[in-house]
Amino acid sequence: MENVIIIGGGPAGLAASLYLARANLNPLLFAGSPPGGQLMLTSDVENYPGFESILGPQLIEKYRAHVQKFGTRIIDQNITKVHLNNSPFTLSTVDKSYSAKAIIITTGAKALWLNLPNEQRLRGKGVSACATCDAFFFKDKIVAVVGGGDTAMEETLTLTKFASKVYLIHRRGQFRASKIMQERVFKNPKVEIIWNSMVVDVLGEDKVEGLKLKKVKDVILNHAKRGEGSLANASSNESRDSSSSTQNDKENILIVDGLFLAIGHKPDTDIFMRQVEFDSKGYIITSARLSLELAKFKIQSSKFKVTVENSKLEEIKNKFNLNFHSSTSVEGVFAAGDCVDYIYRQAGTAVGMGIEAALDVEKWLGVETPNY
Ligand SMILES: Cc1cc2nc3c(=O)[nH]c(=O)nc-3n(C[C@H](O)[C@H](O)[C@H](O)COP(=O)(O)OP(=O)(O)OC[C@H]3O[C@@H](n4cnc5c(N)ncnc54)[C@H](O)[C@@H]3O)c2cc1C
């Protein structure tokens, strides 16, 4: 029987394990396969305190060595099943079962990509899914953002603080983002919107040099020709294409130095479905999140979007132990990092949440906290 098992070996899980190891709780961490989380997908990280510049995979390597030095046991395997109905909890990999008094879920999230032929090859070389992380690298450069929701608007506005020009490419003729965010984007002189267009490939050998765009109408025709059905909801509005893109018969080439995808994230939480409470997008609800959403609901501020359905909040609130910020709806199961956090999504914030979860577990297990 383990004291505590951590599921997920990104910044949140590693941070939790460090505190638990130093509290003599002998944590077991399943880092997943492949291990390391989202930072493994990036090159330079320049906003992690203590490191002016470090490669994402190098930061994770250092972190793993650090936590192992203090006694964390790491297994680079996925947990494939969990049973959280009864304590102690049971978890299994493909070949073995484990049981634990407490669990911390730090399975993170995955940025959604377009799956273009050259997108992954140029990831970290101009293709990114995080403007907060990478906008700084595009000072006075030309970049494009793909998306139409609030995140795309935010990414676009963040990029305007660095880039000389930001194209916002959307496959429909209108955005689904909130009006206020749209207005900010429309007003920004650095932004040019390319409606009714899809990026079909990224160009460049060692770095992004441009994008291949197609009008949505062309894409619909090609899909129909190949018998793949049509994009029924695609807008038929007239395109207002960029004047600086060059046209050939079918595709426009747009010259840019960077491509930012803002088409959503998917939290890696499927194996916990129906066992802990989630919001409608699959993010795990913790006590801290619940309290915040309830407070927002109470003050009925129109400024905030209530993302957990209001009626559901009332229904589920008795399941949470509000003494522990990171507690899920199951007593003894805690969660931290990007599988909970749909707003900030940074390594530093994931680390902070991981530490909170570790301290919650220590308290929850009733262990005297040693000196820090
Ligand atoms: C391209 C890119 C660049 C970024 N750059 C920066 C940056 O410069 N600075 C910054 O602060 N942030 C950056 N971020 C964001 C940062 O990487 C994330 O916010 C952070 O990694 C979240 O940490 P996490 O531990 O919550 O989750 P993750 O990093 O997503 O880690 C989750 C871990 O859980 C594991 N896992 C999932 N399911 C299971 C399972 N069933 N069993 C076992 N393990 C499982 C995964 O394999 C993974 O190891 C970037 C993100 C991306 C995508």
PDBQT file of the ligand as one rigid body, heavy atoms in Angstrom, charges set to zero:
ROOT
HETATM    1  C1  LIG A 401       4.380  24.140 -27.105  1.00  0.00    +0.000 C 
HETATM    2  C2  LIG A 401       4.262  24.561 -25.674  1.00  0.00    +0.000 A 
HETATM    3  C3  LIG A 401       5.172  25.467 -25.155  1.00  0.00    +0.000 A 
HETATM    4  C4  LIG A 401       5.075  25.853 -23.822  1.00  0.00    +0.000 A 
HETATM    5  N1  LIG A 401       5.987  26.736 -23.318  1.00  0.00    +0.000 NA
HETATM    6  C5  LIG A 401       5.914  27.130 -22.039  1.00  0.00    +0.000 A 
HETATM    7  C6  LIG A 401       6.849  28.060 -21.507  1.00  0.00    +0.000 A 
HETATM    8  O1  LIG A 401       7.753  28.542 -22.216  1.00  0.00    +0.000 OA
HETATM    9  N2  LIG A 401       6.716  28.409 -20.194  1.00  0.00    +0.000 N 
HETATM   10  C7  LIG A 401       5.724  27.922 -19.403  1.00  0.00    +0.000 A 
HETATM   11  O2  LIG A 401       5.664  28.268 -18.223  1.00  0.00    +0.000 OA
HETATM   12  N3  LIG A 401       4.810  27.044 -19.891  1.00  0.00    +0.000 NA
HETATM   13  C8  LIG A 401       4.883  26.647 -21.188  1.00  0.00    +0.000 A 
HETATM   14  N4  LIG A 401       3.948  25.788 -21.687  1.00  0.00    +0.000 N 
HETATM   15  C9  LIG A 401       2.858  25.335 -20.823  1.00  0.00    +0.000 C 
HETATM   16  C10 LIG A 401       3.365  24.247 -19.852  1.00  0.00    +0.000 C 
HETATM   17  O3  LIG A 401       4.081  23.287 -20.573  1.00  0.00    +0.000 OA
HETATM   18  C11 LIG A 401       2.169  23.608 -19.142  1.00  0.00    +0.000 C 
HETATM   19  O4  LIG A 401       1.388  24.596 -18.528  1.00  0.00    +0.000 OA
HETATM   20  C12 LIG A 401       2.673  22.630 -18.080  1.00  0.00    +0.000 C 
HETATM   21  O5  LIG A 401       3.497  21.653 -18.670  1.00  0.00    +0.000 OA
HETATM   22  C13 LIG A 401       1.512  21.950 -17.368  1.00  0.00    +0.000 C 
HETATM   23  O6  LIG A 401       2.053  21.042 -16.469  1.00  0.00    +0.000 OA
HETATM   24  P1  LIG A 401       1.216  19.773 -15.946  1.00  0.00    +0.000 P 
HETATM   25  O7  LIG A 401       2.150  19.018 -15.087  1.00  0.00    +0.000 OA
HETATM   26  O8  LIG A 401      -0.058  20.224 -15.384  1.00  0.00    +0.000 OA
HETATM   27  O9  LIG A 401       0.838  18.930 -17.232  1.00  0.00    +0.000 OA
HETATM   28  P2  LIG A 401       1.680  18.335 -18.441  1.00  0.00    +0.000 P 
HETATM   29  O10 LIG A 401       2.940  19.079 -18.667  1.00  0.00    +0.000 OA
HETATM   30  O11 LIG A 401       0.695  18.245 -19.553  1.00  0.00    +0.000 OA
HETATM   31  O12 LIG A 401       2.089  16.877 -17.946  1.00  0.00    +0.000 OA
HETATM   32  C14 LIG A 401       1.134  15.875 -17.790  1.00  0.00    +0.000 C 
HETATM   33  C15 LIG A 401       1.829  14.541 -17.601  1.00  0.00    +0.000 C 
HETATM   34  O13 LIG A 401       0.859  13.540 -17.295  1.00  0.00    +0.000 OA
HETATM   35  C16 LIG A 401       1.154  12.375 -18.013  1.00  0.00    +0.000 C 
HETATM   36  N5  LIG A 401      -0.048  11.555 -18.114  1.00  0.00    +0.000 N 
HETATM   37  C17 LIG A 401      -1.207  11.817 -18.779  1.00  0.00    +0.000 A 
HETATM   38  N6  LIG A 401      -2.074  10.796 -18.632  1.00  0.00    +0.000 NA
HETATM   39  C18 LIG A 401      -1.442   9.879 -17.852  1.00  0.00    +0.000 A 
HETATM   40  C19 LIG A 401      -1.802   8.595 -17.345  1.00  0.00    +0.000 A 
HETATM   41  N7  LIG A 401      -2.985   8.042 -17.625  1.00  0.00    +0.000 N 
HETATM   42  N8  LIG A 401      -0.905   7.928 -16.578  1.00  0.00    +0.000 NA
HETATM   43  C20 LIG A 401       0.301   8.458 -16.269  1.00  0.00    +0.000 A 
HETATM   44  N9  LIG A 401       0.686   9.679 -16.723  1.00  0.00    +0.000 NA
HETATM   45  C21 LIG A 401      -0.170  10.357 -17.510  1.00  0.00    +0.000 A 
HETATM   46  C22 LIG A 401       1.684  12.889 -19.340  1.00  0.00    +0.000 C 
HETATM   47  O14 LIG A 401       2.422  11.892 -20.029  1.00  0.00    +0.000 OA
HETATM   48  C23 LIG A 401       2.574  14.019 -18.821  1.00  0.00    +0.000 C 
HETATM   49  O15 LIG A 401       3.799  13.521 -18.412  1.00  0.00    +0.000 OA
HETATM   50  C24 LIG A 401       4.025  25.362 -23.000  1.00  0.00    +0.000 A 
HETATM   51  C25 LIG A 401       3.108  24.441 -23.523  1.00  0.00    +0.000 A 
HETATM   52  C26 LIG A 401       3.225  24.032 -24.842  1.00  0.00    +0.000 A 
HETATM   53  C27 LIG A 401       2.234  23.033 -25.397  1.00  0.00    +0.000 C 
ENDROOT
TORSDOF 0
